[in-house]
């Protein structure tokens, strides 16, 4: 069955392609995130980091930072080399986590729930298609995100990741 309101909404939205990456040296350790946003022939790059965090947190944070930068609801095609991030949506893990009050099926708490909740709220006005891309395999935009991660980590003087340090 065709969902006409969804099709109509999609046609009115701007198209944005986003590539994201995150990483941590030492895992946990100093971490960074990077994103490349492509829309209407324009390009925007975002990066940042935290003094003590994990790779998975930075993968999620990369998506958060990119989605937060959107000024209006968009039709987003997001590429990440993180199966953790992509599968959470494509395999609908996040739906189960929410139903179980952020507890996994094995009864353990969802890791990084602070970031998952934030991302879940942020994507609400957008139509997001989640795509996995193999990391370090020559995809130009994914490689650029990896560079942005490295630069963020090397900048030093990073702020604390309050969500990680509180857990």
KEBA-900721 format. One record per residue: residue in one letter; x, y, z of N, C-alpha, C in turn. Coordinates in steps of 0.1 Angstrom, whole numbers, padded with zeros to 4 digits, always signed. Each point is the difference from the previous one (the first is absolute). Layout:
// KEBA-900721
aXYZXYZXYZ ...
//
This chain:
// KEBA-900721
x+0008-0012+0000-0008+0012+0000+0009+0012+0000 x-0003+0010-0008+0007+0012-0001-0005+0011+0010 x+0010+0005+0007-0003+0010+0010+0001+0014-0006 x-0012+0006-0005+0000+0012-0007+0005+0012+0008 x-0003+0001+0013+0005+0012+0007+0016-0001+0001 x+0005-0012+0001+0015-0001+0001+0006+0004-0014 x-0006-0004-0010+0005+0003-0014-0001+0015-0002 x-0011+0006+0004-0002+0015-0001+0010+0007+0008 x+0002-0004+0013+0010+0006+0009+0014+0000-0006 x+0003-0012-0006+0014-0002-0005+0002+0009-0012 x-0010+0003-0008+0002+0008-0012+0002+0015+0004 x-0005+0004+0011+0001+0014+0005+0013+0002+0007 x+0007-0010+0004+0012+0002+0008+0013+0001-0009 x+0010+0007+0006+0013+0001-0006+0007-0013+0001 x+0008-0003-0010+0008-0013+0000+0014+0004+0006 x+0004-0008+0010+0013+0001+0006+0007-0013+0001 x+0012-0001-0005+0008-0012+0002+0010+0003+0011 x+0001-0010+0009+0009+0002+0012+0009-0012+0001 x+0013+0002+0002+0010-0010+0003+0005+0002+0014 x+0001-0010+0008+0005+0002+0014+0010-0010+0003 x+0008+0003+0010+0010-0009+0006+0003+0004+0014 x+0005-0009+0008+0004+0003+0013+0011-0010+0004 x+0008+0004+0010+0011-0009+0005+0005+0005+0013 x+0008-0009+0006+0006+0003+0013+0014-0007+0000 x+0010+0007+0004+0013-0006+0002+0001-0006+0014 x+0002-0013+0000+0000-0008+0012-0013-0006+0003 x-0011+0005-0004-0013-0005+0002-0003-0007+0013 x-0002+0007+0011-0002+0014+0001+0013+0008+0000 x-0002+0013-0004+0011+0009-0001-0005+0013-0006 x+0010+0008-0005-0005+0012-0007-0007-0004-0013 x-0011+0006-0002-0009-0004-0011-0004+0012-0009 x-0003-0003-0012-0005+0011-0009-0011-0005-0009 x-0007+0009-0006-0010-0003-0010+0001+0010-0012 x-0005-0004-0011+0000+0008-0012-0012-0003-0009 x-0004+0010-0007-0011-0001-0009+0001+0009-0012 x-0004-0005-0011+0000+0007-0013-0015+0001-0004 x-0005+0012-0002-0014+0002-0005+0001+0005-0014 x-0008-0006-0009-0001+0005-0014-0014+0003-0003 x-0003+0012-0005-0014+0004-0004+0001+0011-0010 x-0008-0001-0010-0001+0011-0010+0013+0005-0005 x+0010-0009-0003+0013+0004-0005+0009+0006+0011 x-0004+0000+0012+0008+0006+0011+0005-0011+0009 x+0010+0003+0007+0007-0010+0009+0003+0007+0013 x-0003-0007+0011+0004+0004+0013+0006-0011+0008 x+0011+0003+0007+0007-0009+0008-0001+0004+0015 x-0001-0011+0008-0002+0002+0015+0009-0009+0006 x+0007+0004+0011+0008-0009+0008+0001+0005+0014 x+0004-0009+0009+0002+0004+0014+0004-0013+0008 x+0002+0002+0013+0004-0012+0007-0001+0002+0015 x+0004-0011+0007-0001+0000+0015+0012-0006+0005 x+0004+0004+0012+0013-0005+0006+0000-0015+0004 x-0011-0005+0004-0001-0014+0004-0014-0006-0004 x+0000-0009-0010-0012-0005-0005+0002-0013-0007 x-0010-0005-0008+0002-0012-0007-0003+0002-0015 x+0005-0010-0008-0003+0000-0014-0015+0001-0003 x-0008-0009+0006-0014-0001-0002-0007+0013+0003 x+0004+0007+0011-0006+0013+0003+0003+0010-0010 x+0012+0000-0006+0003+0009-0010-0007-0002-0013 x-0002-0013-0003-0008-0003-0012-0014+0005+0001 x-0006-0001+0012-0014+0005+0002+0001+0016+0000 x+0010+0005+0006+0001+0015+0001+0002+0006-0013 x+0007-0007-0009+0002+0006-0014-0014+0002-0006 x-0009-0010+0001-0013+0001-0006-0008+0011+0007 x+0001+0001+0013-0007+0011+0008+0005+0013-0005 x+0013+0002-0001+0005+0014-0004-0005+0004-0014 x+0000-0010-0009-0005+0003-0014-0015+0003+0000 x-0008-0008+0007-0014+0002+0000-0004+0013+0007 x+0007+0003+0011-0002+0013+0007+0003+0012-0009 x+0008-0001-0010+0003+0011-0008-0010+0003-0011 x-0010-0009-0001-0010+0003-0010-0010+0010+0005 x-0003+0010-0009-0008+0011+0004-0015-0003-0001 x-0004-0010-0008-0014-0003-0002-0001-0015-0003 x-0012-0005+0000-0002-0014-0003+0006-0004-0014 x+0007-0011-0001+0007-0003-0012-0002-0015-0003 x+0001-0004-0012+0001-0014-0005+0015-0003+0001 x+0005-0008+0010+0014-0002+0002+0004-0014-0004 x+0010-0001-0008+0007-0013-0002+0013+0000+0007 x+0001-0008+0011+0012+0000+0008+0008-0012-0002 x+0013+0002-0002+0009-0011-0001+0010-0001+0012 x+0002-0012+0005+0009-0001+0012+0007-0014-0002 x+0012+0000+0005+0007-0013+0000-0002-0008+0013 x-0010+0005+0008-0003-0006+0013-0013-0009-0002 x+0002-0013+0001-0011-0009+0000-0009+0003+0012 x+0006+0003+0011-0007+0003+0013-0010+0011-0003 x+0004+0010-0006-0009+0012-0002-0011-0004-0011 x+0005-0005-0011-0010-0003-0011-0010-0011+0004 x+0005-0011+0006-0008-0011+0004-0011+0004+0011 x+0004+0010+0008-0009+0004+0011-0013+0005-0006 x+0000+0006-0012-0012+0004-0007-0005-0010-0010 x+0009-0005-0009-0004-0009-0010-0006-0013+0005 x+0006-0005+0011-0005-0012+0006-0010+0003+0012 x-0003+0012+0001-0010+0005+0010+0003-0003+0014 x+0013-0001+0003+0003-0002+0014-0005+0011+0009 x+0001+0012-0005-0004+0012+0008-0015-0001+0004 x-0008-0005-0009-0015-0002+0004-0001-0009+0012 x+0007-0011+0000-0001-0009+0011+0006+0006+0013 x+0011+0007-0002+0006+0007+0012-0010+0009+0006 x-0006+0008-0008-0010+0010+0006-0012-0007+0006 x-0005-0011-0006-0011-0008+0006+0004-0005+0013 x+0012-0004+0002+0005-0006+0012+0007+0010+0010 x-0003+0013-0003+0005+0011+0008+0016-0001+0001 x+0006-0001-0012+0014+0001-0002+0007-0012+0006 x-0006-0011-0001+0006-0013+0005+0000-0009-0012 x+0012-0007-0002+0001-0009-0011-0008-0013+0002 x-0001-0008-0010-0008-0013+0002+0006-0009+0010 x+0014+0001+0002+0006-0008+0010-0001+0005+0014 x-0008+0011+0002-0003+0006+0013+0011+0010+0005 x+0010+0001-0008+0011+0010+0004-0004+0014-0006 x+0005+0010+0007-0003+0014-0005+0007+0002-0013 x-0007+0008-0009+0005+0004-0012+0012+0010+0002 x+0012-0004-0006+0011+0009+0001-0002+0012-0008 x+0005+0011+0005-0001+0013-0007-0014+0005-0001 x-0009-0004+0009-0014+0004-0001-0002+0015-0001 x+0009+0008+0007-0002+0014-0001+0001+0005-0014 x+0010-0005-0008+0001+0004-0014-0011-0006-0009 x-0004-0012+0003-0011-0006-0008-0012+0008+0001 x-0004+0004+0013-0012+0008+0002+0001+0013-0007 x+0012+0006+0001+0002+0013-0007-0002-0001-0015 x+0006-0010-0006-0001-0002-0014-0014-0004-0005 x-0006-0008+0008-0014-0004-0003-0009+0012-0001 x+0001+0009+0010-0008+0013+0000+0004+0009-0012 x+0013+0001-0003+0005+0008-0011-0006-0004-0014 x-0001-0013-0002-0003-0004-0013-0015+0001-0003 x-0008+0002+0011-0015+0000-0001-0005+0008-0012 x+0004+0013-0002-0006+0007-0011+0005-0003-0014 x+0010-0009-0001+0007-0003-0012-0004-0014-0005 x+0002-0002-0013-0001-0014-0005+0015-0004-0003 x+0004-0010+0008+0014-0004+0000+0001-0014-0005 x+0009-0002-0010+0003-0013-0006+0014-0003+0005 x+0002-0011+0007+0013-0004+0006+0007-0010-0009 x+0012+0003-0004+0008-0009-0008+0014-0002+0006 x+0004-0013-0001+0013-0004+0004+0010+0001-0012 x+0011+0005+0003+0011+0001-0010+0013-0006+0006 x+0007-0008-0007+0012-0006+0006+0010+0010+0002 x+0005+0001+0013+0011+0009+0003+0013-0003-0006 x+0008+0010-0002+0014-0001-0005+0000-0008-0013 x-0010+0002-0008-0001-0008-0013+0000+0009-0012 x+0005+0012+0001+0001+0009-0011-0012+0009-0003 x-0010+0000+0008-0012+0009-0001+0005+0014+0004 x+0001+0009-0010+0006+0013+0002-0006+0008+0012 x-0013+0000+0001-0006+0007+0011+0002-0006+0014 x-0001-0014+0000+0003-0007+0012+0014+0002+0005 x+0010+0000-0010+0014+0003+0003+0001+0014+0006 x-0007+0010-0006+0001+0014+0005-0005+0001+0014 x-0011-0007+0003-0005-0001+0014+0010-0005+0009 x+0007-0011-0004+0011-0006+0008+0011+0011+0003 x+0003+0008-0010+0010+0010+0002-0005+0010+0010 x-0012+0004-0001-0006+0010+0009+0000-0005+0015 x-0002-0013+0001+0001-0007+0014+0014+0002+0005 x+0010-0004-0008+0014+0001+0004+0004+0014+0003 x-0004+0010-0007+0003+0014+0003-0006+0004+0013 x-0013-0004+0002-0006+0004+0013+0008-0006+0012 x+0004-0012-0001+0007-0007+0011+0014+0007+0002 x+0006+0004-0011+0014+0006+0001+0000+0014+0005 x-0012+0007-0001-0001+0013+0005+0004+0002+0015 x-0003-0011+0007+0003+0001+0015-0010+0009+0007 x+0002+0002+0012-0009+0009+0008-0015-0003-0002 x-0003-0013+0000-0014-0004-0003-0009+0001+0013 x-0012+0003-0002-0009+0000+0012-0004-0014+0005 x-0005-0001+0012-0004-0014+0005-0013-0004-0007 x-0001-0013-0002-0013-0006-0005-0008-0004+0013 x-0008+0010+0004-0007-0001+0013-0009-0013+0000 x-0006-0004-0011-0008-0012-0001+0008-0012+0002 x+0012-0001-0004+0009-0012+0001+0005+0000+0015 x+0005+0011+0004+0006+0001+0014-0011-0002+0011 x-0012+0002-0003-0011-0002+0010-0004-0015+0000 x+0003-0007-0010-0005-0014+0000+0010-0010+0007 
//
